[in-house]
Amino acid sequence: HDQRDFEFAKKYNIPIKIVITPTDYGLNPEKMTRAYLDDGVLTNSGDFNGIGNRDAANEITKFLAKNRLGKKTAQYKLRDWLISRQRFWGCPIPIVYCEKCGIVPVPEKDLPVKLPEDFKFTIGKGNPLEHCKEFVNTKCPKCKGKAKRETDTMDTFVDSSWYFLRYCDASNNKEIFDKNKVNYWMPVDMYIGGKEHATMHLIYFRFFTKFLRDIGLLKIDEPTLNLFNQGMLHKNNVVMSKSKGNVVTQDEIAEKYGIDTARFFLLFVAGPDKDMEWDDKAIMGSYRFLNKVAALSEKNIVSSKDAKLESKMHKTVKLVTENIENFKLNTALVHLMEFASYLGSKDDVTKNSLEALALLLNPFAPHLSEELWEKVGNKQFASLQKWPKYDENKIDKKIDAEDELIQNTVSDIISVIKLANVEKPVKIRLFTAEKWKYDFFKKLKKEMEKTRNVGDIIKAVMVKEHGKDISALVPKLVKDTKRIPEVIIENEFDVLNENKKMIEKEFNCEVEVIKAEKSQEGKAKQAMPGKVAILIE
């Protein structure tokens, strides 16, 4: 069922045998004017008649294997690539052409053949090296007669397919590299490159590695352990390119915002594996944040320790470290920004909290990092310091839970305002859950560690006074465990009241925090631990 085979058979009157036919009509080879190329079922195929053509391929393979007539294999084809190019920059090909001896390779003792250093480029057609007489004209290694060098140069991939191995022993003048050194350092831990290299360099450098392995120079089978494809930068929905004239230059950005801003913006706006669109307006957000970081050096530095600040610092170090290790650089910056904003909200900060911020910021905004590091009293470079360590024991989960409660509450208020289509709220009422629900949630969590059987859990946590509510809640919470806070904060009312001024400032209106059991409002009954009920006026 191939159009070319069909045309060949028709031209030379070769009988056509139909083996795939549509499910809703038959085919007559004598009346057909073109090959049938769509899916269908097998016909004229013995035991395989009536089977869909795609399923049949697997069934026929099984039959062949069972009867020892064949087996399933995967075949790989290495794409051809350009070895030579007609350009100056590249490795000279070590071949000379002699009128008497023909094509002669340059002896190993005369390698490498080097490009001329004092060559002057002139505008003209063809390969520039052809016009360099000092390079072209040479002697034949065999007969010592007149000969000419090959003027094509190798494609740059010839170098890039193995030079990572040479890095392990770069000063070796006796051999390609010391096998022991290469086998110690290789393979590469992480290969970072564009996805367009999947059918180019990724194939080439694997091929070189396997060739060098086969001749005994390497023990490794693969050149790298991991692959990471970075995204592409776009402007006006087109990949940035000099040829398209849509490139934003580093000088341009540095003059307006400083190069740290450009680095920070590029890493923050999207994951490093995602394509992203350059936005001249959005970069201002990164610029404003870095200015706020710079202002932190003017804070009053105290020596007394703050448990909440310590907890936040150690948690930030933990999260930023883990995200960097997993290439989630934009997420790492989110946590960094949250910590910096917290420091900005305090009147007093500790020296080690600013030092931790400076060190965490160093990979993203190195110039500002060094400035902040120096301003808090350090003389050596921040980039020369050890990466900060975190202590799990100093991360207070209750403090984290309280912060999460405030963040989620603010986020929920924004959602309710949008849904209610309220332009300027006059008053916001926040209802915390009834007291019995906090006890219920704690018991529920303990029982769910033992079983997920809804009936058994209901029996274990049942309180007769609230039986109807508990019977309705348990199945929902067992099905969706995200609705159960990791830490149950029994003093949510106090936490919200402590942060009331901040919420009022955020929404520019009055905020009232109310315990559900002290309210007649029907909405109050919807409040759950970790999830306040909200009324907007």
N, C-alpha and C positions, 0 to 999 in steps of 0.2 A: 504494500500500500504506500507507494512512493511515486510521485508524479513523473520523475525522470525515468524510473523503471517502466511505468505505464506507457510513456511516449516511445521508449525503445521497443517495447513489445508490440505496440501497434504498428510501428514503422516496419518491423521485420516479420510481422505476422506470427508472433510467438503466442501460443494460447495463454490467456490470463485466467488464473485460478483465484476466485474470491475466497479469502480466509477470515475477513472481518466484515460483518454485514450489519446495517442499522437494525434496531429492535422493532421498528414499526413498518418497514417495507423491505423488499428484496432487491438484489442487484443483478443485472444481466450484463456480463462482460462484453457481449457483442454490441450492446446499445450504449455502453458508457463512453462518454467523451472526455472524462478526466478521472484521475484516481480518487478513490474514497479515502479521505484522510482523517475523518472524525472517529470518535469512539463508537464501539458497538459490541457485538458478541461474536464469538468464534463460530465458523462454519467450515465444513470440509477439513476438520481438524480431529477426527476420531473421537477419543474419550473426552476431549476438551471442548466439544461443541456446546454452545449455549452459555459458556462462561464469558464474562466481561473481558475485553482484551487486556486491560491493565492487570486484573487479577490473574488472568491466564499466564502471564509471563512468569509469575512466581510459582504457579502450579506446575508449569512445564519444567521449570528449573528443578523443582523437587523430584519430579518424575525421572529426569535425567540423572540426578544424583543417586536416587534409590536404585536405579538400574545400572549404575556405574558407567554411564554414557557421557557424563560431563559433571561440572560443578560450578557453583557461583563464585565469581572472583570480581575484585575491583581493579580497574585499570586506571593508571594515572599517566597523564601526558605532560611533559615539561615544555612550557611555551618557549619557542625560540626567542632570542633577544639579540640586539645589535652588539656585535663585538667591536666593530670599527666605525669611526666617524671621521668626517673630513673637517676637523677643527683642531686648533692649536692645543687647547687645554685638555689633557688626558695623558694616559701612560703611552709612550711610544711603543709600537709593536716591534719586538726584537727580531726583525727579518731584513735581510738585504737581498738585492736582486743583482746577480752577476751574469754578464753575457755568456760567459764560458760555463759556469757551474750551475746556473739557474737560481732557484730559490734556496737561500742558505740561512739557517738560524744563527743568530749571534751567540757565540760561545758563552757558557755560564760565567767564566772568569771576567768577561767584559760587561756583565750586567751590573746595575741597570743601565739601559740607554736613557740618557737624560735629555730633556728639552733644552734648546739653546737659551741662555739667559739674556743675551744682548740683542735679541731679535726685535726688529722694528716692524710693526704692522703697517701694511699699506692697503688702501682700498682697492679691491679687485675681486675677481671671480676665483672659485675653487678653494682648495685647501691652502691655508697660509704657509704651512711647512714646505710646500712644494717650491716656494720662492726663496727658501733659505739654503743657499748653496753649501754653506759650511756644515749644515746638518745632513743634507741629502747625499752629497758626494763623500764616498768612503772607500775602504778596501775590502775585498772579499776575504772572509776568514779562512777560506780554503786555499785559493790560488794567489792571493794577495794582489790580484788585478783590480781594475777599476770596477766599482759597484755603486749602487744607489740604495739608500735606506727606504724602507716603507714609510710613507708620510702620513698614512691614516693613524689615528690614535685610538686607544681602547676607550670604550664607554666607561664613565666614572663608576658604574656599578662593580666593575672588576676589582677596584680598590675597596669599595664599601662592603663587598661581600666577604672580606676576610680581615680587614684592618683592625677589627675589634680583638682579633687574636694577637695581632702584633703589639697592641697596647700592653699586653702582659709581659712583653720582653722587648721593649722598643729600642734598646741600645745594643742589641745582639748583632754583630757584624759578621758572624760566622755561619749562621743558619737562619731560616725563616722565623723560628722561635724555639725556645727551649721547651720541649714537650712536658717536662715536669711542672714548669711554671704555668703553662697554659692549662694543663689538667687540674692544677690547684685552683685557678681563678675561674675557669669556665664551668658551666655555661653562664651567660648573661642572666641576671635576675629579672630584668624587665625591659622589654622592647617597646618603645613608644614611637608611634609613627602614624601617618595618615592611612585611612582605609584603602586609598587608591594603590597602596603598595602590596595589597593582597596577592595580586597576580604579577608582581614585578619583584621588588627587592626581597620580599619575604620568601619567594621561591628561590631566588638566586643565592642568598646567603645560607639557606638550608642545603642547597645543592653543593656549594663549596665545602661546607662543614662535613657532609657525608663523604665527599670525595677525599678530603684530608683524613677522615677517619679510616676509609678503606685502604689508604696507602700507609697507615700506621702512625700518622703524626698526631692524631687525636684519639681520645677514648670516649668522648661524648657523642651522642647520637643527634642531639638537637642543639642549635646555637643559643637558644634562650628558653627560660622556664615559663615566662608569662608575656602576654601581648596586651598592649593598651592602645586603642585607636583614639586619637584626639579629634575633636570636632573642627569644623572650618568656620572662619570668621567672615560674615557677610556684611555688605552695606548696600542699601536699596535693593534687598533681596537677591543680590549677586555676590558670589565669592570675591573677597577683596583680591585685586590683582593689579599690578602696574600696567599691564596691557589694557585693562578696562578703565584705568584712570580713576578708580574709586578707593585708593589706599589712603588711610589716615596715618600720617607719618609720626614717628616717636618725637621728633623735634617739635612738631605742631602741638602735641599733647603736653609735652614737658614745659613748653613756654606758657601754656594756659593754666595747667593744673599741677604740674610736677609729674615725673614719671611714675612715682609710687601710686598715684591715683589711677593711672592707666593699668598698671599691673593688678591693683586691687579690683578695679571694675571688671576686667576681663575674667578674673578668677571667680568673682562673686555672681555675675549675671547669669551664668549657666554652668552645669557640670562640665568638666574638661572633656568628656566624651561626646558632648552635644554640640551641634552647630548653633551659632548665635548671631544675632543681628546687632551691629554697632549702632548705638543710639547716643547722639551728641547731648541730648537732654538728660538721659539717665546717668551719665557719668558724673553729673553734678552731685548726685546722692552720695557717691563714693568720696567725692572731694569734701563735702560737708562733714561726713563721718570722720575722715582723717584729721580734719581741723579740730574736731571735738577731742580726738585722741591726743593731739598736740597740746591742747589746753589742760589735760590731766596733770601735766608736770607742774602746774601752778597750784595744785591741791595741797592742803595742809597734811603733811606726812606725820603720822603718829606711830609710836612703837607698840602701844597696847594692842593685843590681838582681839579681833572681832570674829566670833564663831561663825556668823552667817557669811561674812566676807571670806573667811578661810574655806568654808564649804563650797562657796561659789567658785573660788579660785581653783581648788583641786578638781572640781567637776569640769570646769572649762578646760583645764590642762588635759584631762582624760578624754573629753569629747573631741577636742581639736586634734590631739595625737592620733586617736583612732580613725578619725575622718581623713586625715592626711595619709595615713598608712593604706587606706582603702580608696584613695584617689577621689574622695568626696570633698574637693577643695572648697566648693561653694558652701557646703553645709558647715565645714570647719569655720568659715568666715562668719556665718550666721551666729554661731556660738561665741565667737570672738567679739562680735558687735554687741551681743547681749551683755557680756561681761563688762565691756567698755562703757556701755550705757549705765550699768549698775554703779560702776565706779564714779561716773559723772553725776549720779544722783546723790552721792554722799558728800558730806562736808569734809570728813577726814578719811584718809586711806593709808594703808601700810606700804612701806617701801617694797616689800617682797611681792605685793599684789601688782604694783606698777612694773616691777622687774619681770614678773611672769607674763604680763601683757606684752611688754617689749619683746621678749624672746619668742612668744607665740606669733607675734606680728612679723617677725624678721623675714620669713620666707615670702611674705606677701607684699610688704612695704618696707624694704630694708633700710632706706634712708631715714624715714621717720622713726623706725625702730631704734636705730643707732642714736638718734637725737634724744629720744625719750630715755634710753639706757644711760646716756651721759648726764642728762639733767637730774636724774635721781641719785647721782653721786658715784657713778662707775667710770673708770678710766679706760679699761680695755674694751675692745669691740664686742658688741653683743653677739655678732656672728661667730666669735671664737669660743663662746660659752657652751656648756653642755645643755642639751635640751631639758627643759624643766620636767620634774617627775611629780606624779600625783600620789596621794595616800588615800586609798579607798576608805580607811577608817575615819578620815576627816570630812568625808562627804555625808552631810546630814540629809537623809531622805525626807524627813519631815519639812525641813526648810525648802527643799526642792518641790515638795507637794504643795506647800503654801504659795510659792511663786507660780506654779502651774495653775493653781486655782485662780489667781488674779489674772494671769494671762488669758486663760480660757473664758473668764467672766467678761473681760474687756472685748474679746473676740465675739462672744455671744451677744453682747449689747449692740455691737456694730451690725451684726446680722439681723437682730430684731428691729433696729432702727430702719434698715433697708427694707425689710419685709413689710413693716408698718407704714413705710413711705413717710416717715416723720423727718421734716427738714431740720428743725431745731427743737430738741427735747427740752421740756421745762423741768421735769423731774424724773428720776429713775429710781424705781423701787426694786430692791434685791431681797429675795426670800431664801433663807437657808432652810435646809431639811428639818423635819420634825425629829426630836431627840431619839425616838425609838428606831428610826431608820439607820442611825449610826451604829447602834448595837446590832441591828439586823444584818447590816453589811459585813460587820466583823465576823459574826457567826457564820454567815454565808461563805465567806472566803475560806474559813477553816474547814467547813464541810466539803467544799469543792476540791480541796486538796485530797480528800478521801474518796469521793465519788462524783460522777456527773449524772447520776440517776435523779431525775427531778423529784419523783415521789419520795425517795429517801431523804433528800435535802429538805423538802417542805416539812416533813415530820420532825426533822432535827432542829429546824429554826423557827418552828411555829410558835406564835404568841397569839392566844385566843382573841385578844382585844383587836388585833390587826390581821386576823386570819384571811379575810377577803383580799386585802392588799398584798399580803405575802404570797398567797396562792397565785395571784396574777403576775407578781414581779419575778418570782424564782425562774419560771421557764424563759422569760425574756433575758434575764441576766446570765443564765447558763448558756443560752444560745449566743449572746453577744457580750463576752467578758470584758470588752473595751469600756463598757459602761461602769465597770467596778474600778474605782481608784486603787492604785498600787498601795497608797498610804491613806488610811481613813483619818481625816482631820476632824476631831470632835469639836474643836473651837473655831469652826469656820466663821461663825458670827463675829468673833473677836478679830480674826485675820482680815476680814472684809472691812470692818470698822477702822482698823489701823491703816488701811490703804484707801479709805474713802476719799480723802482729799486729792489723792493722785487721780482717782477715777473721775471726780468732779472736775478737775483741771482738764482731763482728757476730753470730756464731753461738754464742758462749760455749762453745767447745770447742777441742780441739787441732787444728791444721792442719799437714799435712806435704806438702811439695812434692817430687815425685820425677821424675827424668828417665825417660822411657819405656824407653830402652835399658838402664837399670839395674834394671828391674823384671821379675819373672816373671809379674806379674799380667796376665791376658788383656785386661782392660779398658784397660790402658796402650796397647795397639796402636791403640785408637780415637782417641787424641789427635791433633789436627791443629794446624797453626799458627793461632793466634787462637782455638782451641777446645780447652780442656783436657778430659781425661777425669776423671770424678769418682767416687769411692767413698765412701759414707757408712757409718760404723760406729755 
